[in-house]
Amino acid sequence: MLDNNNNQFTKESFIGKWSLVFFGYSKCPDVCPTELYLLSAVLKRLQNENKILPQVVFISLDPKRDTVSTLKTYVEHFHPKFIGVTGQQDQIDKLVRKMGVIYEKVYEQDGKYQVIVNDSIPKEYENSYLVNHSARIHIVNPAGKLFGVFASPHNVDNIANDIATLQN
């Protein structure tokens, strides 16, 4: 997998720091921008309190449309330290299974939503499909292991307080 600076992103990329990980996609009309804005507010609050900032990682569920350069522009819009990650669909799916993320790609046809199976996206929907996905924020510890999740609805103060407590 590659990050938004075109560097390899592996399990070792989590080692040595707390990480907040969110799965989504840059064309998301609602959940992703809301959550990334919230995570930027968490970092701002922690920074204002002189706390160690966790690494924030946004992993794309839509590698067909989320290139390295697309993710760089997208995540840095919310915070310059955010890391966007993309890769091959099978790499993402392997990670998704390990982290317990749920998602499906869908498109609307004749007023009904059709689930995309095996990445078989009809040509006319290649740029307009949606990715329905869970909205949990995953916490990865400095050993690179899944530590827990923040279930929605999310709250800046609660997340900042919990992260500050974990780092003490």
Order of alpha helices (4+ residues) and beta strands (2+ residues): beta-beta-alpha-beta-alpha-beta-alpha-beta-beta-beta-beta-beta-alpha
